[in-house]
């Protein structure tokens, strides 16, 4: 196949993803229309049954005749039946139109799918020729682009791992902040309301939960920092942990500070964790920006490789 024919084939194939997306949408609309037809058919059959019932010779119908109401009743039921039939016919016609449209679209997709097989076969033939080193220059360029793509793909995978690690850190930090907020509320109640044993228990329950999350946070931060190093990001988050000897979550064990001291230290710990969350969010934004740049470079490398293959002709 010459280059012009190959290029024309590729141009035609540009419509295939669009048509496939249209087919998904059309199939959904057809399914909904068919469901509507089934519902309207049931309604029509129900209305027709009403007319059949009125036409049976029953005493109630005889009585209706005698008081000159039977004719009007039949007319009412008949109108409802005809209205249901009209709705059904419209819906059935809609299904017919959509089915015809789907058949036409399926034919186009089938033709383009055949073209795609032809294109893929020719593309693979040219690619294999390049890999066979029939042209040293083409082989060298192709190999370099493949190496570049492999490296960029690796960078995307490592960036995703860093983002996932960041998500785990933020989750643990958010849980810790929530528990610290609850502990602060109970500590404030102790300071100003003179809370008793129940408020102390509630406060220390949340402090204990916060301590657990902060311990987990420290471990997750180490994982996150390792992932950042894999993508050449250093000193992004200034987090050294919270000193367990002075941390608010340990104050209550010694019971040597006032409730006001405890509340203030809870607030300080909460501020430090929230500050860390802000740093993580900034790191995530940078990671996402880097990922977009890498994806752009990967796309450019793919375009260059495709052009190299498409332009190659023995």
ZAGUNU-727273 format. One record per residue (C-alpha): residue number from 1; residue in three letters; x, y, z. Coordinates in Angstrom, 1 decimal. Example, Ala and Ser with C-alpha at 12.3 -4.5 7.8 and 13.67 -1.06 7.14 Angstrom:
residues 2
> nr / rest / u / v / w
> 1 / ALA / 12.3 / -4.5 / 7.8
> 2 / SER / 13.7 / -1.1 / 7.1
END
This chain:
residues 314
> nr / rest / u / v / w
> 1 / UNK / 0.0 / 0.0 / 0.0
> 2 / UNK / 1.4 / 3.4 / -1.0
> 3 / UNK / 1.7 / 6.3 / 1.5
> 4 / UNK / -1.2 / 8.3 / 0.0
> 5 / UNK / -3.6 / 5.3 / 0.3
> 6 / UNK / -2.4 / 4.7 / 3.8
> 7 / UNK / -2.9 / 8.3 / 4.8
> 8 / UNK / -6.4 / 8.3 / 3.3
> 9 / UNK / -7.3 / 5.2 / 5.2
> 10 / UNK / -6.1 / 6.7 / 8.5
> 11 / UNK / -8.2 / 9.9 / 7.8
> 12 / UNK / -11.3 / 7.8 / 7.3
> 13 / UNK / -10.7 / 6.0 / 10.6
> 14 / UNK / -10.9 / 9.3 / 12.5
> 15 / UNK / -14.7 / 9.0 / 12.4
> 16 / UNK / -14.8 / 5.5 / 14.0
> 17 / UNK / -14.6 / 6.6 / 17.7
> 18 / UNK / -17.3 / 9.2 / 17.0
> 19 / UNK / -19.6 / 6.7 / 15.4
> 20 / UNK / -19.0 / 4.2 / 18.2
> 21 / UNK / -19.9 / 6.8 / 20.8
> 22 / UNK / -23.1 / 7.7 / 18.8
> 23 / UNK / -23.9 / 4.0 / 18.8
> 24 / UNK / -23.7 / 3.8 / 22.6
> 25 / UNK / -26.1 / 6.8 / 22.9
> 26 / UNK / -28.5 / 5.5 / 20.2
> 27 / UNK / -28.6 / 2.0 / 21.8
> 28 / UNK / -29.6 / 3.6 / 25.1
> 29 / UNK / -32.3 / 5.7 / 23.5
> 30 / UNK / -33.6 / 2.7 / 21.7
> 31 / UNK / -33.7 / 0.7 / 24.9
> 32 / UNK / -35.7 / 3.4 / 26.6
> 33 / UNK / -38.1 / 3.8 / 23.7
> 34 / UNK / -38.7 / 0.0 / 23.6
> 35 / UNK / -39.4 / 0.1 / 27.4
> 36 / UNK / -41.9 / 3.0 / 26.7
> 37 / UNK / -43.6 / 0.9 / 24.0
> 38 / UNK / -44.1 / -2.0 / 26.4
> 39 / UNK / -45.6 / 0.2 / 29.0
> 40 / UNK / -48.0 / 1.9 / 26.5
> 41 / UNK / -49.0 / -1.5 / 25.1
> 42 / UNK / -50.0 / -2.6 / 28.6
> 43 / UNK / -52.0 / 0.6 / 29.1
> 44 / UNK / -53.7 / 0.1 / 25.7
> 45 / UNK / -54.6 / -3.5 / 26.4
> 46 / UNK / -56.0 / -2.4 / 29.8
> 47 / UNK / -58.2 / 0.3 / 28.2
> 48 / UNK / -59.4 / -2.2 / 25.5
> 49 / UNK / -60.4 / -4.6 / 28.2
> 50 / UNK / -62.5 / -1.9 / 29.8
> 51 / UNK / -64.5 / -1.6 / 26.6
> 52 / UNK / -64.9 / -5.3 / 26.3
> 53 / UNK / -66.3 / -5.5 / 29.8
> 54 / UNK / -68.8 / -2.8 / 29.1
> 55 / UNK / -70.1 / -4.6 / 26.1
> 56 / UNK / -71.0 / -7.7 / 28.1
> 57 / UNK / -74.6 / -8.1 / 29.0
> 58 / UNK / -74.6 / -7.4 / 32.8
> 59 / UNK / -77.4 / -6.1 / 35.0
> 60 / UNK / -75.4 / -3.0 / 35.8
> 61 / UNK / -75.1 / -2.2 / 32.1
> 62 / UNK / -78.8 / -2.8 / 31.5
> 63 / UNK / -79.5 / -0.4 / 34.4
> 64 / UNK / -77.2 / 2.1 / 32.8
> 65 / UNK / -79.2 / 1.8 / 29.5
> 66 / UNK / -82.4 / 2.4 / 31.3
> 67 / UNK / -81.2 / 5.6 / 32.8
> 68 / UNK / -79.7 / 6.7 / 29.4
> 69 / UNK / -76.0 / 6.6 / 30.6
> 70 / UNK / -74.7 / 3.6 / 28.9
> 71 / UNK / -73.9 / 5.3 / 25.6
> 72 / UNK / -71.9 / 8.0 / 27.3
> 73 / UNK / -70.0 / 5.5 / 29.3
> 74 / UNK / -69.0 / 3.5 / 26.3
> 75 / UNK / -67.9 / 6.7 / 24.5
> 76 / UNK / -65.7 / 7.7 / 27.5
> 77 / UNK / -64.1 / 4.3 / 27.6
> 78 / UNK / -63.7 / 4.2 / 23.8
> 79 / UNK / -62.0 / 7.6 / 23.8
> 80 / UNK / -59.6 / 6.5 / 26.5
> 81 / UNK / -58.8 / 3.3 / 24.5
> 82 / UNK / -58.2 / 5.3 / 21.3
> 83 / UNK / -56.0 / 7.8 / 23.1
> 84 / UNK / -53.9 / 4.9 / 24.5
> 85 / UNK / -53.7 / 3.3 / 21.0
> 86 / UNK / -52.5 / 6.7 / 19.5
> 87 / UNK / -49.8 / 7.0 / 22.2
> 88 / UNK / -48.7 / 3.4 / 21.5
> 89 / UNK / -48.6 / 3.9 / 17.8
> 90 / UNK / -46.4 / 7.0 / 18.1
> 91 / UNK / -44.0 / 5.2 / 20.5
> 92 / UNK / -43.9 / 2.2 / 18.2
> 93 / UNK / -43.0 / 4.4 / 15.2
> 94 / UNK / -40.3 / 6.0 / 17.3
> 95 / UNK / -38.8 / 2.6 / 18.0
> 96 / UNK / -38.9 / 1.7 / 14.3
> 97 / UNK / -37.1 / 5.0 / 13.4
> 98 / UNK / -34.4 / 4.4 / 16.0
> 99 / UNK / -33.9 / 0.8 / 15.0
> 100 / UNK / -33.5 / 1.9 / 11.3
> 101 / UNK / -31.0 / 4.6 / 12.4
> 102 / UNK / -29.1 / 2.0 / 14.5
> 103 / UNK / -28.9 / -0.4 / 11.6
> 104 / UNK / -27.5 / 2.3 / 9.3
> 105 / UNK / -25.0 / 3.3 / 11.9
> 106 / UNK / -24.0 / -0.3 / 12.5
> 107 / UNK / -23.3 / -0.6 / 8.8
> 108 / UNK / -21.0 / 2.4 / 8.8
> 109 / UNK / -19.1 / 1.1 / 11.9
> 110 / UNK / -18.8 / -2.3 / 10.3
> 111 / UNK / -17.2 / -0.8 / 7.2
> 112 / UNK / -14.8 / 1.3 / 9.2
> 113 / UNK / -13.9 / -1.7 / 11.4
> 114 / UNK / -12.9 / -3.5 / 8.2
> 115 / UNK / -10.8 / -0.5 / 7.2
> 116 / UNK / -9.2 / -0.5 / 10.7
> 117 / UNK / -8.1 / -4.1 / 10.3
> 118 / UNK / -6.6 / -3.2 / 6.9
> 119 / UNK / -4.9 / -0.2 / 8.5
> 120 / UNK / -3.6 / -2.2 / 11.5
> 121 / UNK / -2.2 / -4.9 / 9.1
> 122 / UNK / -0.3 / -2.3 / 7.0
> 123 / UNK / 0.9 / -0.5 / 10.1
> 124 / UNK / 2.3 / -3.7 / 11.6
> 125 / UNK / 4.0 / -4.6 / 8.3
> 126 / UNK / 5.8 / -1.3 / 8.2
> 127 / UNK / 6.6 / -1.4 / 11.8
> 128 / UNK / 8.1 / -4.9 / 11.4
> 129 / UNK / 10.2 / -3.6 / 8.5
> 130 / UNK / 11.6 / -0.8 / 10.7
> 131 / UNK / 12.4 / -3.3 / 13.5
> 132 / UNK / 14.2 / -5.6 / 11.0
> 133 / UNK / 16.8 / -2.8 / 10.6
> 134 / UNK / 16.1 / -2.5 / 6.9
> 135 / UNK / 16.9 / 1.2 / 7.5
> 136 / UNK / 19.4 / 1.9 / 10.3
> 137 / UNK / 18.2 / 5.5 / 10.6
> 138 / UNK / 14.5 / 4.6 / 10.9
> 139 / UNK / 15.4 / 1.8 / 13.3
> 140 / UNK / 17.4 / 4.2 / 15.5
> 141 / UNK / 14.7 / 6.8 / 15.6
> 142 / UNK / 12.0 / 4.2 / 16.3
> 143 / UNK / 14.0 / 2.7 / 19.1
> 144 / UNK / 14.7 / 6.0 / 20.7
> 145 / UNK / 11.0 / 7.0 / 20.7
> 146 / UNK / 10.0 / 3.6 / 22.2
> 147 / UNK / 12.6 / 4.2 / 25.0
> 148 / UNK / 11.2 / 7.6 / 25.6
> 149 / UNK / 7.6 / 6.3 / 25.7
> 150 / UNK / 8.6 / 3.6 / 28.2
> 151 / UNK / 10.3 / 6.1 / 30.5
> 152 / UNK / 7.3 / 8.6 / 30.3
> 153 / UNK / 4.9 / 5.8 / 31.1
> 154 / UNK / 7.0 / 4.8 / 34.1
> 155 / UNK / 6.9 / 8.4 / 35.3
> 156 / UNK / 3.1 / 8.5 / 35.0
> 157 / UNK / 2.8 / 5.3 / 37.0
> 158 / UNK / 5.1 / 6.6 / 39.8
> 159 / UNK / 3.2 / 10.0 / 39.8
> 160 / UNK / -0.1 / 8.1 / 40.3
> 161 / UNK / 1.5 / 6.1 / 43.1
> 162 / UNK / 2.5 / 9.4 / 44.8
> 163 / UNK / -1.0 / 10.8 / 44.4
> 164 / UNK / -2.5 / 7.7 / 45.9
> 165 / UNK / -0.1 / 7.9 / 48.8
> 166 / UNK / -1.1 / 11.6 / 49.2
> 167 / UNK / -4.8 / 10.6 / 49.4
> 168 / UNK / -4.1 / 8.2 / 52.2
> 169 / UNK / -2.2 / 10.9 / 54.1
> 170 / UNK / -5.0 / 13.4 / 53.7
> 171 / UNK / -7.6 / 10.9 / 54.8
> 172 / UNK / -5.7 / 10.1 / 58.0
> 173 / UNK / -5.0 / 13.8 / 58.6
> 174 / UNK / -8.7 / 14.7 / 58.1
> 175 / UNK / -9.7 / 11.9 / 60.6
> 176 / UNK / -7.2 / 13.2 / 63.1
> 177 / UNK / -8.5 / 16.8 / 62.7
> 178 / UNK / -12.1 / 15.7 / 63.2
> 179 / UNK / -11.2 / 13.9 / 66.4
> 180 / UNK / -9.2 / 16.9 / 67.6
> 181 / UNK / -12.1 / 19.2 / 66.9
> 182 / UNK / -14.4 / 17.0 / 69.0
> 183 / UNK / -11.8 / 16.9 / 71.8
> 184 / UNK / -11.4 / 20.7 / 71.6
> 185 / UNK / -15.2 / 21.0 / 72.0
> 186 / UNK / -15.3 / 18.9 / 75.1
> 187 / UNK / -12.2 / 20.6 / 76.5
> 188 / UNK / -13.8 / 24.0 / 76.0
> 189 / UNK / -16.9 / 22.7 / 77.8
> 190 / UNK / -14.6 / 21.6 / 80.7
> 191 / UNK / -13.1 / 25.0 / 80.9
> 192 / UNK / -16.2 / 27.1 / 80.8
> 193 / UNK / -18.9 / 24.7 / 81.9
> 194 / UNK / -17.2 / 22.7 / 84.5
> 195 / UNK / -17.9 / 19.4 / 82.9
> 196 / UNK / -17.8 / 16.2 / 85.0
> 197 / UNK / -16.7 / 12.7 / 84.4
> 198 / UNK / -18.8 / 12.2 / 81.3
> 199 / UNK / -17.3 / 15.2 / 79.5
> 200 / UNK / -13.8 / 14.1 / 80.5
> 201 / UNK / -14.4 / 10.6 / 79.1
> 202 / UNK / -15.8 / 12.0 / 75.8
> 203 / UNK / -12.8 / 14.3 / 75.5
> 204 / UNK / -10.2 / 11.6 / 76.1
> 205 / UNK / -12.0 / 9.1 / 73.8
> 206 / UNK / -11.5 / 11.6 / 70.9
> 207 / UNK / -8.0 / 12.3 / 72.0
> 208 / UNK / -7.2 / 8.6 / 72.0
> 209 / UNK / -8.7 / 8.3 / 68.5
> 210 / UNK / -6.7 / 11.3 / 67.3
> 211 / UNK / -3.5 / 9.7 / 68.7
> 212 / UNK / -4.2 / 6.6 / 66.7
> 213 / UNK / -4.7 / 8.5 / 63.5
> 214 / UNK / -1.6 / 10.7 / 64.2
> 215 / UNK / 0.5 / 7.5 / 64.6
> 216 / UNK / -0.9 / 6.2 / 61.3
> 217 / UNK / -0.3 / 9.6 / 59.7
> 218 / UNK / 3.4 / 9.5 / 60.6
> 219 / UNK / 3.8 / 6.1 / 58.9
> 220 / UNK / 1.9 / 7.2 / 55.9
> 221 / UNK / 4.0 / 10.3 / 55.6
> 222 / UNK / 7.1 / 8.2 / 55.3
> 223 / UNK / 5.5 / 6.3 / 52.4
> 224 / UNK / 4.5 / 9.5 / 50.8
> 225 / UNK / 8.0 / 11.0 / 51.1
> 226 / UNK / 9.4 / 7.9 / 49.5
> 227 / UNK / 7.0 / 8.2 / 46.6
> 228 / UNK / 7.9 / 11.8 / 46.1
> 229 / UNK / 11.6 / 11.0 / 45.9
> 230 / UNK / 10.7 / 8.5 / 43.1
> 231 / UNK / 9.4 / 11.5 / 41.1
> 232 / UNK / 12.3 / 13.8 / 42.1
> 233 / UNK / 10.3 / 15.9 / 44.5
> 234 / UNK / 12.1 / 16.8 / 47.8
> 235 / UNK / 11.3 / 18.8 / 50.9
> 236 / UNK / 7.8 / 19.4 / 49.8
> 237 / UNK / 6.2 / 18.9 / 53.3
> 238 / UNK / 7.8 / 20.1 / 56.4
> 239 / UNK / 6.3 / 17.6 / 58.8
> 240 / UNK / 8.5 / 16.2 / 61.7
> 241 / UNK / 5.6 / 14.7 / 63.6
> 242 / UNK / 4.2 / 15.7 / 67.0
> 243 / UNK / 6.4 / 15.2 / 70.0
> 244 / UNK / 4.8 / 12.4 / 72.1
> 245 / UNK / 6.2 / 13.9 / 75.3
> 246 / UNK / 4.3 / 17.2 / 74.8
> 247 / UNK / 1.5 / 16.2 / 72.5
> 248 / UNK / -2.0 / 17.0 / 73.7
> 249 / UNK / -3.0 / 13.4 / 73.4
> 250 / UNK / -0.6 / 12.4 / 76.2
> 251 / UNK / -1.3 / 15.3 / 78.6
> 252 / UNK / -4.2 / 13.5 / 80.3
> 253 / UNK / -2.1 / 10.6 / 81.3
> 254 / UNK / 0.0 / 12.8 / 83.7
> 255 / UNK / -3.0 / 14.9 / 84.7
> 256 / UNK / -0.7 / 17.8 / 85.7
> 257 / UNK / -2.1 / 20.5 / 83.3
> 258 / UNK / -5.3 / 22.4 / 83.5
> 259 / UNK / -8.1 / 21.9 / 81.0
> 260 / UNK / -7.2 / 25.2 / 79.5
> 261 / UNK / -3.6 / 24.0 / 78.8
> 262 / UNK / -5.0 / 20.8 / 77.3
> 263 / UNK / -7.4 / 22.7 / 75.0
> 264 / UNK / -4.7 / 25.1 / 73.8
> 265 / UNK / -2.4 / 22.2 / 73.0
> 266 / UNK / -5.2 / 20.4 / 71.1
> 267 / UNK / -5.6 / 23.5 / 69.1
> 268 / UNK / -1.9 / 23.7 / 68.4
> 269 / UNK / -1.8 / 20.1 / 67.2
> 270 / UNK / -4.9 / 20.7 / 65.0
> 271 / UNK / -3.2 / 23.7 / 63.4
> 272 / UNK / -0.1 / 21.7 / 62.6
> 273 / UNK / -2.1 / 18.9 / 61.0
> 274 / UNK / -4.2 / 21.3 / 59.0
> 275 / UNK / -1.0 / 23.0 / 57.9
> 276 / UNK / 0.3 / 19.7 / 56.7
> 277 / UNK / -2.9 / 19.0 / 54.8
> 278 / UNK / -2.4 / 22.3 / 53.0
> 279 / UNK / 1.2 / 21.3 / 52.1
> 280 / UNK / -0.1 / 17.9 / 50.8
> 281 / UNK / -2.7 / 19.6 / 48.7
> 282 / UNK / -0.1 / 21.8 / 47.1
> 283 / UNK / 2.1 / 18.8 / 46.4
> 284 / UNK / -0.9 / 17.1 / 44.8
> 285 / UNK / -1.5 / 20.0 / 42.5
> 286 / UNK / 2.2 / 20.0 / 41.5
> 287 / UNK / 2.0 / 16.2 / 40.9
> 288 / UNK / -1.1 / 16.6 / 38.8
> 289 / UNK / 0.5 / 19.4 / 36.8
> 290 / UNK / 3.6 / 17.3 / 36.2
> 291 / UNK / 1.4 / 14.4 / 35.1
> 292 / UNK / -0.3 / 16.5 / 32.5
> 293 / UNK / 3.1 / 17.6 / 31.1
> 294 / UNK / 4.3 / 14.0 / 31.0
> 295 / UNK / 1.1 / 12.9 / 29.2
> 296 / UNK / 1.6 / 15.7 / 26.7
> 297 / UNK / 5.2 / 14.5 / 26.1
> 298 / UNK / 4.0 / 10.9 / 25.7
> 299 / UNK / 1.4 / 11.9 / 23.2
> 300 / UNK / 3.9 / 13.9 / 21.2
> 301 / UNK / 6.3 / 10.8 / 21.2
> 302 / UNK / 3.4 / 8.6 / 20.0
> 303 / UNK / 2.6 / 11.1 / 17.2
> 304 / UNK / 6.3 / 11.1 / 16.1
> 305 / UNK / 6.4 / 7.3 / 16.1
> 306 / UNK / 3.2 / 7.0 / 14.1
> 307 / UNK / 4.5 / 9.5 / 11.6
> 308 / UNK / 7.7 / 7.6 / 11.3
> 309 / UNK / 5.9 / 4.3 / 10.6
> 310 / UNK / 3.4 / 5.9 / 8.2
> 311 / UNK / 6.0 / 7.7 / 6.2
> 312 / UNK / 8.2 / 4.6 / 6.0
> 313 / UNK / 8.1 / 2.9 / 2.6
> 314 / UNK / 10.4 / 0.5 / 1.0
END
